[in-house]
Amino acid sequence: MLRELADVVDRERRKARLSSKTGPQLITFVKEGEQGTKQADSQSLLHESKSWDMRVDLDKRLVFPDVVHTNLRPDMVLSFQHPKRIIIVELTVPWEERTDEAYERKMAKYQELAEACSKKGCKTWVFPVEVGCRGFYAQSLTRMLRAVGIRGRSCQSAAQAIGKAAEGCPVGSGYVVVTWNASHRRGVVPDQHCCTSMQRVHRVINV
């Protein structure tokens, strides 16, 4: 499921890079007394810079950008050097009724890191994202997608695809409840905690 989210963001990142190249600029004239419409791209974080570095904690261990030292491993980090910008994304798969709690916990977890980056002159955004283990996504997902420029039907389609990926993850193949293991088959109810990394889940399941 993290790969699905990463693919969606990466496509928008590449699109932003192409649209940021120098080219003809369109000027919209507004009649006197009318209010102009602000272009959507001006509200996209990815359009603030032309070339974002993107790192995802999937095939290899994610190393946080060389801004501050940290042992934290977000699921996804986008960074840019000039001007200094960092976007931190942490994906969590809780039970649907615990999405708010998961959001607050992850926001608190990365608050200190965000402040440390800011002290180094790096503007930082933190996006905890929750997708329920039964496929229902929280507003935090669409909020993050809109922030990077994915809006309208594209945002809805992407969120649905990510939710479907969460719902379709069988035990042992990806994002599942951390305490779900062989003992669950013997009638042990899994604890209502959540997982944030596919690699960490595999280690728990194989115990």
C-alpha positions in Angstrom: 0.0 0.0 0.0 2.9 2.4 0.7 4.1 1.6 -2.9 0.7 2.6 -4.2 0.8 5.9 -2.3 4.4 6.5 -3.4 3.5 5.9 -7.1 0.7 8.5 -6.9 2.9 11.1 -5.3 5.8 10.4 -7.7 3.6 10.9 -10.7 2.6 14.3 -9.4 6.2 15.1 -8.6 7.3 14.4 -12.2 4.3 16.4 -13.5 5.2 19.4 -11.3 8.8 19.2 -12.6 7.7 19.4 -16.2 5.2 22.3 -15.6 7.8 24.3 -13.7 10.1 24.6 -16.7 10.3 28.0 -18.3 7.7 28.5 -21.0 5.0 30.8 -22.2 3.1 32.3 -19.3 -0.6 32.8 -19.5 -2.1 36.0 -18.1 -5.7 36.0 -17.1 -7.4 39.4 -17.2 -10.3 40.1 -14.8 -13.0 42.7 -15.4 -13.3 45.6 -12.9 -15.4 44.6 -9.9 -14.8 40.8 -10.5 -12.7 38.6 -8.4 -10.0 36.5 -10.1 -9.6 32.8 -9.5 -6.4 31.6 -8.0 -4.7 28.9 -10.0 -4.6 25.5 -8.3 -0.9 25.0 -9.0 0.0 28.0 -6.8 -1.4 26.1 -3.8 0.6 22.9 -4.5 3.7 22.3 -2.4 5.4 20.4 -5.2 5.1 23.5 -7.4 7.2 25.5 -5.0 10.4 24.0 -6.4 11.4 22.4 -9.7 13.1 19.3 -8.6 12.2 17.3 -5.4 14.2 14.4 -4.1 11.9 11.6 -3.1 12.8 8.8 -0.7 10.5 5.9 0.3 11.0 3.3 3.0 10.4 0.3 0.8 13.2 -1.5 -1.1 16.0 -0.1 1.1 16.3 1.6 4.4 15.2 5.3 4.2 17.9 7.7 5.2 16.6 11.1 6.2 18.0 14.1 4.2 21.2 15.7 5.6 19.5 18.5 7.4 19.4 17.2 10.9 20.4 13.8 12.4 17.5 11.6 13.5 16.8 8.0 14.1 13.2 8.4 12.9 12.3 6.7 9.7 9.2 8.2 8.0 7.6 6.2 5.3 8.2 8.9 2.7 10.3 12.1 2.5 10.4 14.7 -0.2 13.1 17.3 0.0 14.6 20.2 -1.9 17.7 22.2 -1.2 17.2 25.7 -2.6 15.1 26.9 -1.0 15.2 24.3 1.8 11.9 22.3 1.9 11.0 19.0 3.4 7.7 17.0 3.3 7.4 14.1 5.7 4.7 11.5 5.1 3.9 8.8 7.7 1.4 6.1 6.6 -0.5 4.3 9.4 -3.0 1.5 9.1 -5.2 1.5 12.3 -8.7 0.2 12.9 -11.1 2.7 11.5 -12.4 3.9 14.9 -8.8 4.8 15.9 -7.7 6.9 13.0 -7.9 10.2 15.0 -5.8 8.7 17.7 -3.3 7.5 15.2 -3.1 10.9 13.6 -2.4 12.7 16.9 0.2 10.2 17.9 2.2 10.4 14.7 1.9 14.2 14.5 3.4 14.3 18.1 6.1 11.8 17.1 7.5 14.0 14.3 6.9 17.4 15.9 10.3 17.6 17.4 12.0 16.6 14.1 10.0 19.2 12.2 11.0 21.9 14.7 14.7 20.9 14.4 14.5 21.2 10.6 12.8 24.6 10.9 15.7 25.8 13.1 18.1 24.9 10.3 16.2 27.1 7.9 14.2 24.3 6.3 10.5 24.8 5.9 8.9 21.5 6.9 5.5 19.9 6.5 4.4 16.7 8.4 1.5 14.6 7.0 0.4 11.7 9.1 -1.8 9.6 6.8 -4.3 7.0 8.0 -6.0 4.3 5.9 -8.1 1.8 7.9 -7.2 -1.8 7.7 -10.6 -2.5 6.1 -10.0 0.0 3.3 -11.7 3.2 4.6 -9.3 6.2 4.3 -9.3 9.1 6.7 -9.4 12.8 5.6 -5.7 13.0 6.3 -5.1 11.1 3.1 -7.0 13.4 0.8 -5.6 16.4 2.7 -2.1 15.3 1.9 -2.9 14.5 -1.7 -4.5 17.9 -2.3 -1.4 19.6 -0.6 0.9 18.1 -3.3 -1.4 19.1 -6.1 -3.7 16.0 -6.6 -7.2 17.3 -6.6 -10.7 16.7 -7.8 -11.5 13.3 -9.4 -7.8 12.5 -9.5 -7.6 12.9 -5.7 -10.7 10.7 -5.2 -9.5 8.0 -7.5 -6.1 7.9 -5.9 -7.5 7.7 -2.4 -9.9 4.9 -3.4 -7.0 2.9 -5.0 -4.9 3.3 -1.8 -7.8 2.2 0.3 -8.4 -0.8 -1.9 -4.7 -1.7 -1.5 -5.1 -1.7 2.3 -8.2 -3.8 2.2 -6.6 -6.4 -0.1 -3.5 -7.0 2.0 -3.7 -10.6 3.4 -1.8 -11.7 6.4 2.0 -11.7 5.8 1.9 -9.7 2.6 2.0 -6.1 3.8 0.1 -3.7 6.0 -1.8 -5.6 8.7 -2.4 -5.2 12.4 1.0 -5.6 14.1 -0.2 -8.3 16.6 -1.9 -10.4 13.9 0.0 -13.6 13.8 -0.5 -17.4 13.9 -2.0 -17.1 17.4 -5.0 -15.2 15.9 -6.1 -18.4 14.2 -6.4 -19.9 17.7 -9.0 -17.3 18.7 -6.7 -14.6 20.1 -8.2 -11.1 19.3 -5.5 -8.9 17.8 -4.6 -5.8 19.7 -5.8 -2.5 18.4 -2.5 -1.1 17.5 -1.2 -0.3 14.0 1.8 -0.7 11.8 3.6 1.9 9.7 6.2 0.0 7.7 5.9 -3.1 5.6 9.3 -4.3 6.6 8.6 -4.0 10.3 5.3 -5.9 9.9 7.0 -8.8 8.2 9.4 -9.1 11.1 6.5 -9.3 13.6 4.5 -11.8 11.5 7.5 -14.2 11.1 8.2 -14.4 14.8 
